[in-house]
Amino acid sequence: MSKDKMQFQRGMSLHKFMAQYGTAAQCAQALFAWRWPQGFVCPACGNTRHCTLQSRRLFQCNACGRQTSVTAGTVFAGSKLALNVWFLAMHLITQAKNGISSLELSRQLGISQNSAWLMKHKLMQAMLERERARQLSGLVQLDGAYWGGRRRGYKRGRGTRGKTPFVAAVETDDEGRPQRMSLNKVRGTGRVSLGTGGGDGNSRRSSAVSLSPSGKGQLRPTAARRRSYSLTLLWAICTLAATWRADSPTA
């Protein structure tokens, strides 16, 4: 059996990450290049001529006198933690296939669990705001599922109490490989809740839908639905486990 190229694709190793972003100076230099790729630009007047206040690590505009830092207006603003700690947190969160808890993140970073919890949620909120404006394109496949395991005292199966229904929308390429995903909490996985036609919104049977770029849905047979979505939904549940876990500051 041939290896799945998507599963075995290479990422950035921890050794390579530390070589590029191991110090606060390296992270500040990288952040400056990402924020101002053509050089410093004053956020107030747009002037490019400036001076640097080394003692305070600020950039001052020569035209209007506005002072700003490389972290101003970002998720790092006002934080007492060094930039390399933030960068390492981003690396650990994005590279963990099954997610990472705030307690484990605090152990890896050497900070308190409360700080790790706040840092994690700030980064997750930044990712959410960045991806919220993006729309899935091309062939988009939909399917409904339930989040939550078996609980004592409740019946088994879909739609039981204590489970949260959600819909996974996956953008695929021409070869059917997933590219981007959007998960949304819904009231049920029936056709009414999914917007695929009539039927009972509380129906236990979900409908797998393939959306064309025009937005029109087409129901697929059950066998094709299982082949198309079994691995995709499993991947979605695994990668979003940390996000949906009850991760409180006192965990």
KAVEN-V67277 format. One line per field, one symbol per residue. ss: DSSP state (2 for helix, 1 for strand, 0 for the rest). psi: psi as a letter, one per 40 degrees, with the letter a starting at -180 (. if undefined). A space follows every 10 residues. Layout:
# KAVEN-V67277
ss=???
psi=???
This chain:
# KAVEN-V67277
ss=0000000000 0002222222 2002222222 2222200000 0000000001 1110000111 1000001100 0000000000 0022222222 2222200000 0222222220 0022222222 2222222222 2200000011 1111111000 0000000000 0001111111 1100000111 1111100000 2222000000 0000000011 1000001110 0222222222 2222222220 2222000000 0
psi=hiihdddeih ahiddddddd fdiddddddd dddddgdeih hhedeeiehi ihgddefihh hedeehhiid eheieeheie iidddddddd ddddehdeih idddddddef iidddddddd dddddddddd edehiiiahh hiiiiihhah iheiiiaiei ieihiihhhh hiadeehhdi ihhhhidiei dddefeaiih eeiehihhhh hideehihii iddddddded ddddddddde dddeiggide .
